[in-house]
Amino acid sequence: MPKRTKGSGAGSKTKRTQRRAEKFGGKIAKPAKTGGIKKHSVPKHRPAAGVGAHGEDGDSAPRKKTFKAGSGNKKPFNSKKKPEQKPEKKGPMTKADIKKAAEELKMTRKLFRKPSYGVIQELTLSWEKFRAKTTTPEDKLKVFDELLPKVKGKVVEVATDHKGSRVLQAILKDCSEKQRAVIEAEIKTDLITVAKSQYGNFVVRAMLEKAKKPELARLLGLFKNKVTAVARHPCAAAVLDIAYNLANKAQKAAIIAEFYGAEFAVKAYSASVSGGEPLTLEDALKDLSKEGKKSLIGHATKCLTPMWEKGMVSFNFAHRVFAEFIQIAPPLCKADMCEHLAGDVALIRMMHTLDGIRTVCTLINWAGAKDRKKMIKTLKSTVGKIASDEYGNMVLVCAMEAVDDTVLMKKIVINEIKAALDEIVAHKHARRCILHLLAPRSPRYFPPLFTALLPSSDGSSAPQTSKLATPSAGVPYKPVGPSGVPMRNTEDDDGDEEPSSMQVDADDDEGEGEGKGSKKDPAKRRRELLEGKGGLAESLVQYCIDNADAMLRDRNSADVLMETARGGTDGMVAEIVGVDQMRALHNTIAELAAAPRVTDPDADEGIPEHLLEQFVSSRMLRQMALEPSLSTVLTSDGWSDFPCFGATLWKGALKGRCADWVGTHAEKVLAAIGSCGDANVMKALSAEVSKCIKPKSVEEWLAGFVQKQGQDQLQGSKGGKGSKLATPDAKGKEKSVTPAKRVTRSKAKDDGGIYSKKVEENIAALSEAAKKRRKVGK
C-alpha cells in the first residue's frame, strides 16, 4: 500500500474514504449530519489478505472473523483478558510537588544539554564545604586533590558555566602552585575563548592576578596577534585590561603596538622579550616613510573606530592608545570621535587616568561649539565626583578655559560646585576647580604636566606641549598648524595625486569652532563664570567669612582662603564682590588672630592651638601679610584707600602684643608685617618689636628670617642637606624625587633660570650684609 500523505481539501477526503472501503470491504457509512458530527471508530490495522498471522502466505493461520460496524454482531467475551483497572484518582498537586517535578525536568534537560553538568553539581556541593571559614588550608588542599581528577579534561566547560566559574575562582585563590598549574594547563589551550565567555573571563582574571612574573609573561604571549580582536569584545577586553595593568613597560608597549600594525608589533614584542627599551609611537614614526605612516594611521583607525563607536573606552590600555593616536589622528578621525563620545556617558569613564584626560582635554580643545555643549551636558549631576578625582578635575578646568558658553557652564558646572562648596574647598584635588578661577595656571597649584593639557595661551585649541606632534620631538610626520592638527606637506605631494582621507588640510576644518579653540577673551570668560547675583565669587567670599577659622587650620582649604583674601589674580574677585565684602573678610581673619593666647599648662587640652602658632595657619597668615594692597591693582572708586592685609592684621590682632609673640611661631608673621609695604605699620612695628629683641636691631631681626630662607635655598641648589633636587647616593644611584620636589625643579627650569638667579642674588646680598656686620663688630 502506498504511503499515506497528509492532504487537504475535498479531493483528499474522498481518496481517504475510498482507501478505507477497499481495505475493509464494503462501504463505510457516512455519519449523519446532525447537530454534532460523530466519528466512527476505525478498526485496528490488520494484515492484508493472504498473509498469515506470522507474516507467511497461505492458510497457516486462520483468519479471525471481522466485525463490521453496525452489523449487529457482538464481539465474543475473552475470559483470559483481565479487566482494565482504572487509575486511582489523585488529588490536586501541591506547590511542592509542582516545584519538585519542575526541578526534575530541569535536571533532565540540563544533563541532556551539558554532559559535564553532573561534575559541576558535585563541584558546587564540595564548594560549600571548603568555602566555610572553619575549614583549614590543609583541609582545602585535600578537597582540591579530590576534585581536580574529576574535572580533568573538562576545565574549559566548567569555567564557562556560571557555577563552575565561581568554584574554579575559589580553587585558584587557595590552591597550591602544582594544583594551579593543572587548571592553567587546560585553560591555556583555549584562553581566548574562555576570556570571551560571560563567566569564564573571571577565571582568566584570577589566573592573571595569581601568576608570577615568568608565568605572566607566558600568559601575555597568548594574546599575541589577537589584541585588536580581544579589545573589541566586552568581556575579553576586561581581561586584557588586567593583563595590561600587571605588565611592565616593555610588555605594555608590545600590547599597544598591535594597534599600529604587524611590523611595529613584531619589533615591540621582540623588545619586550629581550628586555630592551620599550618602543613608542615616536619610534614607529621616525623610521617610516610617508606611505608607511599613512598605512600605520589607517590600521590604527580601523582598529580603534569600533572601540569608540561601541563606547568601550573605560580600559587603561584604551586610554593609552587613544592618547597617543589622537596626537597624529587626521581631522576626520577626531570628528568621528567627537561625534560618538560627545553625548555619551562613556566620556566620563575616561576621566580617571592621566592618559584618559589627555584624550578628553584634546577633544574638548579641538571640538566645535555644538560638541562642546554635548560634552558639558554629559557631566550633569557628576561634577562633584569628577572634581574629586585625581585627574578628572583637570577636565573641568579645561572646560572653563575652552567653552565659550558661560551660561551653560554656570548652569551645570558652577552651580554644582556651589552646592558642594564645603566638600570641594577642603578636597585635595577638587579645590583646583576653584583655584583655577582665583589664580589661573598658577604653578603653585598646577604643575607643568597639567598646564600642558590646557589650550595654548594664544587661544588656539592646540595644547601647550605636544610630545608626538612637534618638530622638537623628532617626528618628521606633518607640521602642526594653529589648529593643533597635522597639516598636509604640499612640497612632497605630487600635483596629480588626489588627497586621501588621511591627508586633510587645516583649511578643511571650517566647521563651527572645530580646531580653532575659544573665541572669547580669557579674562572676560573668567569674569562671567565668577560674577552674578549669588554667583561663585559672592558665595566663596561668604563661605570664607563663615568658616575662616577652620579653613586656616586645614592645609587644603587654607590655599583657597588665601587666594580669596588677596582678591584673586588681577583683583577680579574683589572687584566683583565689592569693598565691603573684602573688608569684612579681612576683619574676620584679624579678629580670629586676636584671640587671647592660652599659656596655662593646666588648661583644657581640648582648646585648639592659637592661629598664630598653629603650623598651617601661621604660615598662611605670613603669606597673606606679604601680599600687596588691592589698591595697587584696582583703580576704581573705593579701592584707593583700601589697606593691605598686613596692616589690617597688625591693627586688629598684633598691635601692642608683640611681647607675647616674639620667640614663637608668630614671630614669622610679625616679620612679614614688617615687609608689608605700609610705611606707617612698618614704623609702628619696629618701635614695638625693638623693645623685645634687644640687643639686636630690627634690621638684624628681620634679616635673620631672610638669611635662614636664603641658606635653605643655597643648600638646595648645591644638593646638600635639605636639598630640593635629587642627589646621588653612595652607590651612585639617583634618589627618588617626590612630586612636590619635582614641581619645584620644573619651576626652576620652566622660568628660564629666573628662579635660580633670584636665589643667587638673595644669597649675594645676604653675604654682603654679613660682612658689613662683622666689620662693625670688630
C-alpha positions in Angstrom: 0.0 0.0 0.0 1.5 3.4 -0.9 2.5 5.7 1.9 -0.2 8.0 3.0 0.4 11.6 2.9 -1.5 14.3 4.8 -3.8 16.1 2.4 -6.2 18.9 2.5 -9.4 19.7 0.6 -12.4 17.8 -0.7 -10.3 15.6 -3.1 -8.1 14.2 -0.4 -11.0 13.4 1.8 -12.6 11.4 -1.0 -9.5 9.4 -1.6 -9.2 8.5 2.1 -12.8 7.2 2.1 -12.1 5.1 -1.0 -9.0 3.5 0.5 -10.8 2.6 3.7 -13.6 1.0 1.7 -11.1 -1.1 -0.3 -9.3 -2.2 2.8 -12.1 -3.3 5.0 -14.6 -4.3 2.3 -17.9 -2.6 1.9 -18.7 1.0 2.0 -18.3 2.9 5.2 -21.4 4.8 6.1 -21.1 8.5 6.4 -22.1 10.0 9.7 -25.5 11.5 9.8 -25.5 15.3 9.6 -26.9 16.1 13.0 -26.2 18.8 15.5 -22.7 17.3 16.3 -20.5 15.2 14.0 -19.7 11.9 15.5 -16.7 10.0 14.0 -17.0 6.2 13.6 -14.4 4.1 15.3 -11.8 2.9 12.9 -10.7 -0.8 13.5 -7.1 -1.5 14.2 -4.7 -2.3 11.4 -4.8 -5.9 10.3 -2.5 -7.8 7.9 -3.5 -7.8 4.3 -5.5 -10.7 2.8 -3.4 -13.7 2.0 -0.8 -13.0 4.8 -0.7 -15.2 7.8 -0.6 -14.2 11.4 3.1 -14.7 11.4 3.8 -13.0 8.1 3.6 -16.2 6.0 1.5 -16.7 2.9 -1.3 -19.3 2.8 -3.8 -20.6 5.4 -1.2 -21.5 8.1 -3.1 -19.3 10.5 -6.9 -19.0 10.3 -8.1 -15.5 9.7 -10.1 -14.0 12.5 -13.6 -13.0 11.9 -14.0 -9.4 11.3 -16.9 -7.5 12.8 -18.2 -4.6 10.8 -19.5 -1.6 12.5 -23.3 -1.5 12.7 -23.7 -5.2 11.6 -25.3 -6.2 14.9 -22.8 -9.0 15.7 -21.2 -8.8 19.1 -17.6 -9.4 19.9 -17.0 -12.6 21.9 -16.0 -12.3 25.5 -12.3 -13.0 26.3 -12.1 -14.6 29.7 -8.3 -14.6 29.8 -8.1 -10.8 29.5 -8.1 -9.1 32.8 -10.5 -6.3 33.3 -9.0 -2.9 33.0 -8.2 -1.2 36.2 -8.9 2.4 36.3 -6.1 4.5 37.8 -6.7 5.9 41.2 -7.7 9.5 41.1 -5.1 11.6 42.8 -5.8 14.8 44.4 -4.6 18.2 43.1 -0.8 18.6 43.1 0.6 20.8 45.8 3.1 23.6 45.1 5.9 21.5 46.5 5.0 18.7 44.1 4.9 21.1 41.1 8.3 22.6 42.1 9.8 19.1 42.5 8.6 18.0 39.1 9.9 21.1 37.5 13.3 20.6 39.1 13.4 17.0 37.9 12.5 18.1 34.4 15.1 20.9 34.5 17.8 18.5 35.7 17.0 16.0 33.0 17.2 18.7 30.3 20.5 20.0 31.6 22.0 16.6 31.8 21.0 16.1 28.2 22.3 19.5 27.1 25.5 19.7 29.2 27.4 16.4 29.6 29.5 17.9 32.4 26.6 19.2 34.4 26.9 16.3 36.9 30.5 17.3 37.6 29.6 20.9 38.1 26.9 19.9 40.6 29.4 17.8 42.5 31.9 20.7 42.5 29.2 23.1 43.8 28.5 20.7 46.7 32.2 20.4 47.5 32.5 24.2 47.3 30.0 24.6 50.2 32.5 22.5 52.3 35.8 24.3 51.6 34.4 27.8 51.5 33.5 27.7 55.2 35.6 29.9 57.5 36.2 26.9 59.8 38.0 24.9 57.0 41.7 25.0 57.5 44.1 25.5 54.5 45.3 21.9 54.8 41.7 20.6 54.5 41.1 22.8 51.5 44.1 21.3 49.7 42.8 17.8 50.4 39.4 18.7 48.9 41.2 20.2 45.9 43.1 17.0 45.3 39.9 15.0 45.2 38.1 17.4 42.9 40.8 18.0 40.2 40.8 14.5 38.8 37.1 14.8 38.3 37.4 17.9 36.2 40.3 16.8 34.2 39.6 17.3 30.5 36.5 19.4 31.3 38.1 22.6 32.8 37.1 24.8 29.8 33.4 23.6 30.0 33.4 24.1 33.8 35.0 27.5 33.5 32.3 28.8 31.2 29.5 27.7 33.5 28.2 30.3 35.9 28.5 28.0 38.9 31.6 26.2 37.8 33.4 29.6 37.2 32.9 30.6 40.8 34.2 27.2 42.1 37.3 27.5 39.9 37.9 31.0 41.1 37.8 29.8 44.7 40.1 26.9 43.9 42.7 29.2 42.2 42.6 31.6 45.2 43.6 29.0 47.8 45.2 26.1 45.9 48.9 25.2 45.7 51.1 26.1 42.7 51.0 22.5 41.5 47.2 22.4 41.6 47.0 25.8 39.9 49.3 24.5 37.1 46.8 21.7 36.3 43.9 24.1 35.8 46.0 26.6 33.8 47.4 24.0 31.5 43.9 23.2 30.2 42.7 26.8 30.0 45.8 27.9 28.1 44.8 25.7 25.2 41.7 27.8 24.6 42.4 31.0 26.6 40.8 33.5 24.2 37.5 31.5 24.1 37.4 31.4 27.9 38.2 35.1 28.1 35.3 35.9 25.8 32.9 33.9 28.0 30.5 35.8 30.2 31.6 33.7 33.2 34.9 32.2 32.1 36.6 35.7 31.9 36.6 35.8 35.7 38.6 32.6 35.8 41.2 34.1 33.5 41.4 37.2 35.6 42.1 35.1 38.7 44.8 33.3 36.8 46.5 36.6 35.8 46.3 38.1 39.3 47.8 35.0 40.9 50.5 34.5 38.2 54.2 35.3 38.9 56.4 37.2 36.5 57.6 34.3 34.3 54.1 32.8 34.2 52.6 36.3 33.5 54.9 36.7 30.5 53.8 33.3 29.1 50.1 34.3 29.6 50.6 37.6 27.8 52.3 35.8 24.9 48.9 34.0 24.3 47.4 37.4 23.4 50.0 37.9 20.7 48.4 38.9 17.3 45.0 38.8 19.0 45.0 42.1 20.9 42.9 44.1 18.4 40.2 41.4 18.2 40.1 40.9 22.0 40.0 44.7 22.6 36.6 44.9 20.7 35.0 42.2 22.9 33.4 43.5 26.1 34.4 40.5 28.3 37.8 39.8 26.8 38.7 43.5 26.9 38.3 43.5 30.6 40.8 40.6 30.8 43.2 42.4 28.5 43.0 45.5 30.7 44.0 43.5 33.8 46.9 41.9 31.9 47.9 45.4 30.7 47.9 46.8 34.3 50.1 43.9 35.6 52.6 44.1 32.7 55.9 46.0 32.8 56.7 48.9 30.4 58.0 46.8 27.6 55.1 44.4 27.7 52.6 47.3 27.8 54.3 48.8 24.7 54.0 45.4 23.0 50.3 45.3 23.6 49.8 48.9 22.4 52.0 48.3 19.3 49.5 45.8 17.8 47.1 48.7 17.2 49.7 50.3 14.8 50.3 47.3 12.5 52.1 44.0 12.4 55.5 45.3 11.5 55.7 47.6 14.5 54.1 44.9 16.8 56.9 42.4 15.9 59.6 45.0 16.9 57.9 45.9 20.1 57.3 42.2 21.0 61.0 41.5 20.4 62.0 44.4 22.7 59.7 43.1 25.4 61.2 39.6 25.2 64.8 40.7 25.1 64.3 43.2 28.0 65.3 46.2 25.9 63.9 49.7 25.9 60.1 49.8 25.2 59.2 51.1 21.7 56.8 54.0 21.5 54.8 55.6 18.7 57.6 58.2 18.2 60.0 55.3 17.3 57.5 54.0 14.8 57.0 57.3 13.1 60.7 58.1 12.9 61.7 55.0 10.8 58.6 55.0 8.5 58.3 56.6 5.1 55.3 58.7 4.1 53.3 55.8 2.8 54.2 53.7 5.9 52.9 56.5 8.1 49.7 56.6 6.2 49.4 52.8 6.5 50.0 52.9 10.2 47.4 55.6 10.8 44.9 53.7 8.6 45.5 50.5 10.5 45.1 52.3 13.9 41.9 54.0 12.7 40.4 50.6 11.6 41.2 49.0 14.9 40.1 51.9 17.2 37.0 53.1 15.4 34.8 50.1 16.6 36.0 50.8 20.2 34.8 54.4 20.4 31.7 53.6 18.4 30.7 50.9 20.9 31.7 53.1 23.9 34.4 50.7 25.0 36.7 53.4 26.4 36.9 52.6 30.1 40.0 50.5 30.0 43.5 51.8 30.8 45.1 50.3 27.6 42.4 52.1 25.6 43.2 55.4 27.3 46.9 54.9 26.4 46.4 54.2 22.7 43.7 56.9 22.4 46.1 59.5 24.0 48.9 58.5 21.5 46.7 58.2 18.5 44.8 61.5 18.9 48.0 63.4 18.5 48.5 62.2 15.0 44.9 61.4 14.0 43.6 63.2 10.9 40.7 65.6 11.4 38.1 63.1 10.1 39.0 60.7 12.9 38.8 63.4 15.6 35.5 64.5 14.2 34.2 60.9 14.4 35.4 60.5 18.0 33.7 63.8 19.0 30.5 62.7 17.3 30.4 59.3 19.1 31.7 60.4 22.5 30.3 64.0 22.9 26.9 63.0 24.2 27.9 59.6 25.6 28.4 58.8 29.3 31.4 56.7 28.1 33.3 60.0 28.1 33.1 60.2 31.9 34.7 56.7 32.2 37.9 58.2 30.6 38.5 60.8 33.3 40.2 58.7 35.9 43.6 58.2 34.3 46.2 60.6 33.0 46.1 59.2 29.5 42.3 59.4 29.6 42.2 63.1 30.5 44.8 63.8 27.8 42.3 62.4 25.3 39.3 64.2 26.7 41.1 67.5 27.0 42.3 67.3 23.4 38.8 66.5 22.2 37.4 69.5 24.2 40.1 71.8 22.8 39.5 70.6 19.3 35.7 70.1 19.1 33.2 72.5 17.8 30.8 74.6 19.9 28.0 72.1 19.5 30.1 69.1 20.5 31.4 71.0 23.5 27.9 71.7 24.7 27.1 68.0 24.4 30.2 67.1 26.5 29.2 69.6 29.2 25.7 68.3 29.3 27.0 64.8 29.8 28.7 66.0 33.1 25.4 66.9 34.7 25.0 65.6 38.2 28.5 64.2 38.2 30.6 67.3 38.6 31.3 66.8 42.3 32.6 63.2 41.7 34.7 64.3 38.7 36.2 67.2 40.6 37.2 64.9 43.5 39.1 62.6 41.1 42.9 62.9 40.9 42.8 63.6 37.2 39.2 64.3 36.4 39.3 67.8 37.9 41.5 68.9 35.1 38.7 68.2 32.6 36.6 70.7 34.4 39.5 73.2 34.4 40.0 72.7 30.7 36.3 73.2 30.1 36.5 76.5 32.0 39.1 77.7 29.5 37.7 76.3 26.3 33.9 76.5 26.4 32.6 79.9 25.5 29.0 79.2 26.5 29.4 80.5 30.1 25.6 80.3 30.7 25.7 76.6 30.2 28.9 76.3 32.3 27.3 78.2 35.2 24.1 76.2 34.9 25.8 72.7 35.0 29.3 73.1 36.4 29.4 76.2 38.6 26.1 75.5 40.2 27.1 72.0 41.3 30.4 73.4 42.6 28.5 75.9 44.7 26.2 73.2 46.0 29.1 71.1 47.2 31.4 74.0 48.2 32.1 72.6 51.7 33.5 69.3 50.2 35.3 70.8 47.2 37.1 73.5 49.1 38.6 71.0 51.6 39.4 68.3 49.0 43.0 67.9 47.8 42.1 67.6 44.1 38.6 69.2 43.8 39.9 72.6 45.0 41.8 73.0 41.8 38.5 73.9 40.1 38.1 76.9 42.4 41.8 77.8 42.5 41.9 78.0 38.7 39.3 80.7 38.7 41.1 82.5 41.5 44.7 82.1 40.2 44.6 80.8 36.6 47.5 78.4 35.8 49.4 79.2 38.9 52.5 76.9 39.2 51.8 76.7 42.9 48.7 74.6 42.2 49.1 73.4 38.6 52.4 71.6 37.7 53.6 71.8 34.1 52.2 68.3 33.4 48.6 69.6 34.0 49.1 73.0 32.4 50.1 71.3 29.2 46.6 69.9 28.9 45.0 73.3 28.7 44.6 75.3 25.4 47.6 77.3 24.4 47.8 80.9 25.6 47.2 82.3 22.2 43.6 81.0 22.2 44.1 78.1 19.8 42.9 74.6 20.6 46.4 73.0 20.5 47.8 72.1 23.9 50.8 73.9 25.1 53.1 70.9 24.6 52.6 68.0 22.2 55.1 65.3 22.6 54.1 63.5 19.4 53.3 66.3 17.0 56.1 68.8 17.4 59.4 69.1 15.5 61.3 69.1 18.7 60.2 65.5 19.4 62.0 64.4 16.2 58.8 63.2 14.4 59.0 64.1 10.7 55.4 63.4 10.1 53.5 66.6 9.4 53.9 70.2 10.5 51.3 71.3 13.1 49.1 74.2 12.2 47.4 76.6 14.6 44.5 74.2 14.9 46.7 71.6 16.5 46.2 69.0 13.8 48.8 67.8 11.3 48.9 69.8 8.1 49.5 68.5 4.6 53.0 68.9 3.4 52.5 70.3 -0.1 56.2 70.2 -1.1 56.3 66.4 -1.0 53.0 65.8 -2.7 52.6 65.2 -6.4 50.4 67.6 -8.3 48.3 64.8 -9.9 47.7 62.8 -6.7 44.3 63.1 -5.2 44.2 63.8 -1.5 43.2 60.8 0.6 41.1 60.8 3.8 44.4 60.8 5.8 45.6 64.0 4.1 43.3 66.7 5.2 44.4 70.3 5.1 44.0 72.5 8.1 41.8 74.7 5.9 39.2 71.9 5.7 38.3 72.4 9.4 35.9 75.3 8.6 33.2 73.9 10.9 31.7 75.7 13.8 34.7 76.2 16.1 36.3 72.9 15.1 40.0 73.0 15.9 40.0 76.8 16.4 39.9 77.0 20.2 38.0 79.5 22.2 36.9 82.8 20.6 36.2 84.7 23.8 38.8 86.6 25.8 40.0 84.5 28.8 39.6 87.3 31.3 36.0 88.0 30.1 35.1 84.3 30.3 36.6 84.0 33.8 34.6 87.1 34.9 31.4 85.7 33.5 31.9 82.4 35.5 32.5 84.3 38.7 30.1 87.2 38.7 26.3 87.3 39.1 23.9 87.7 41.9 24.7 84.8 44.2 27.5 83.8 41.8 30.5 81.8 42.7 32.6 84.8 43.8 30.0 86.0 46.3 29.3 82.5 47.6 33.0 81.9 48.0 33.7 85.1 49.9 30.7 84.5 52.2 31.8 80.9 52.8 35.3 82.1 53.8 33.8 84.6 56.2 31.7 82.0 57.9 34.4 79.3 58.0 37.7 81.3 58.2 38.9 79.5 61.4 38.5 76.0 60.1 39.9 76.9 56.7 43.1 78.5 58.2 43.8 75.3 60.1 43.3 73.0 57.1 46.2 72.6 54.6 43.9 72.4 51.5 41.3 75.0 52.5 44.0 77.5 53.6 45.1 78.0 50.0 41.6 78.8 48.8 41.2 81.3 51.7 44.5 83.0 50.9 43.7 83.4 47.2 40.2 84.7 48.1 41.6 87.2 50.6 44.1 88.6 48.1 41.1 89.2 45.7 42.2 86.7 43.1 44.6 87.4 40.2 44.2 91.0 39.0 41.8 91.6 41.9 38.9 90.2 39.8 37.1 88.6 42.8 37.5 91.7 44.9 36.1 93.9 42.1 33.1 91.6 41.7 32.1 91.3 45.4 32.9 94.9 46.3 34.9 96.7 49.0 32.5 95.9 51.9 32.8 92.1 51.5 36.6 92.1 51.2 36.9 94.4 54.2 34.6 92.1 56.2 36.7 89.0 55.2 40.0 90.7 56.3 38.5 91.9 59.6 37.1 88.4 60.3 40.6 86.9 59.9 42.1 89.6 62.1 39.5 89.0 64.8 40.3 85.3 64.9 44.0 86.1 65.2 43.3 88.5 68.1 42.0 85.7 70.4 44.0 85.6 73.7 46.9 83.2 73.9 46.5 80.4 76.4 49.8 79.8 78.3 48.5 78.0 81.3 49.9 74.4 81.2 46.9 73.1 83.2 44.4 74.4 80.6 42.0 72.1 78.9 43.7 70.0 76.2 40.6 70.4 74.0 41.3 74.1 73.4 42.6 74.4 69.8 46.1 75.8 69.2 46.2 79.5 68.5 46.1 80.6 64.8 49.4 82.4 65.2 51.1 79.3 66.5 49.4 76.5 64.5 51.7 75.2 61.8 49.4 75.7 58.8 47.6 78.9 59.8 50.8 80.7 60.9 52.4 80.2 57.5 49.2 81.2 55.7 48.9 84.4 57.7 52.5 85.2 56.9 52.0 84.7 53.2 48.8 86.8 53.3 50.6 89.6 55.1 53.2 89.8 52.4 50.6 90.4 49.7 50.3 94.0 48.4 47.2 96.1 48.8 44.4 95.8 46.4 44.6 99.5 45.8 47.7 98.8 43.7 45.6 96.6 41.3 42.2 98.2 41.4 41.8 101.9 40.5 38.1 102.3 40.7 36.3 104.3 43.4 36.5 102.9 46.9 39.8 101.0 46.5 42.2 103.8 46.6 42.4 103.8 50.5 41.9 100.0 50.9 44.6 98.8 53.3 46.7 95.7 52.7 46.0 92.6 54.8 49.2 93.1 56.8 48.0 96.5 58.1 44.6 95.1 59.0 46.2 92.2 60.9 48.5 94.5 62.7 45.8 96.9 63.9 43.3 94.2 64.7 45.4 91.5 66.3 49.1 92.3 67.0 49.4 95.9 67.9 50.5 96.2 71.5 51.0 92.4 71.9 54.4 91.9 70.2 56.0 90.9 73.5 53.6 87.9 73.7 54.5 86.6 70.3 58.2 87.2 69.9 60.0 83.8 70.2 57.1 81.8 68.9 55.8 80.7 65.5 54.0 84.0 65.3 57.4 85.7 65.0 57.5 85.0 61.3 54.1 86.7 60.9 55.5 89.8 62.6 58.5 89.7 60.3 56.1 89.5 57.3 54.2 92.6 58.5 57.5 94.4 58.8 57.8 93.9 55.0 54.1 94.6 54.0 54.8 97.9 52.3 52.7 100.2 54.6 55.2 102.7 55.9 53.2 103.6 59.0 52.6 100.0 60.0 56.3 99.1 59.5 57.3 102.1 61.6 55.0 101.2 64.4 56.0 97.5 64.4 59.8 98.5 64.5 59.2 100.7 67.5 57.3 98.0 69.5 59.5 95.0 68.4 62.8 96.8 69.2 61.9 96.7 72.9 61.5 92.8 72.8 64.6 91.8 70.8 67.4 93.7 72.5 70.4 93.8 72.0 69.5 93.1 68.3 68.3 95.8 66.0 65.1 95.5 64.0 67.1 95.2 60.8 69.1 92.3 62.1 66.0 90.6 63.4 64.3 90.9 60.0 67.5 89.8 58.2 67.6 86.7 60.4 64.4 85.4 58.8 65.5 86.2 55.2 69.0 84.8 55.9 67.6 81.5 57.1 65.5 81.2 54.0 68.5 82.0 51.8 70.6 79.3 53.4 67.9 76.7 52.8 67.9 77.7 49.1 71.6 77.6 48.9 71.7 74.1 50.3 69.0 73.1 47.9 71.0 74.4 44.9 74.1 72.6 46.0 72.3 69.3 46.6 73.2 69.2 50.3 71.1 68.6 53.3 67.5 69.8 52.8 68.1 69.8 49.0 65.1 70.2 46.8 66.8 68.3 43.9 67.6 64.6 43.6 71.2 63.8 44.8 73.2 60.6 44.1 73.6 58.2 47.0 76.7 56.3 48.0 76.2 53.8 45.1 75.8 56.5 42.5 72.1 56.0 42.0 69.7 58.9 42.0 67.4 59.2 45.0 63.7 59.3 44.5 62.1 62.7 44.0 58.7 63.5 45.5 56.0 65.2 43.3 56.5 68.4 45.3 60.2 68.4 44.7 59.6 67.6 41.0 57.3 70.6 40.7 60.0 72.8 42.3 62.6 71.5 39.9 60.2 72.0 36.9 59.5 75.6 38.0 63.2 76.4 38.1 63.6 75.0 34.6 60.5 76.5 33.0 61.1 80.1 34.0 64.3 80.2 32.0 66.6 80.4 35.1 64.9 83.4 36.6 64.1 81.5 39.8 67.7 80.4 40.3 69.0 83.8 39.5 66.8 85.4 42.2 68.2 82.9 44.7 71.7 83.7 43.8 71.0 87.4 44.1 69.5 87.0 47.6 72.4 84.9 48.7 74.9 87.5 47.4 73.1 90.3 49.2 73.0 88.4 52.5 76.7 87.6 52.2 77.5 91.3 51.8 75.3 92.2 54.8 77.0 89.6 56.9 80.5 91.0 56.0 79.4 94.5 57.0 78.1 93.3 60.4 81.5 91.6 61.1 83.3 94.8 60.3 81.0 96.8 62.6 81.5 94.2 65.3 85.3 94.5 65.1 
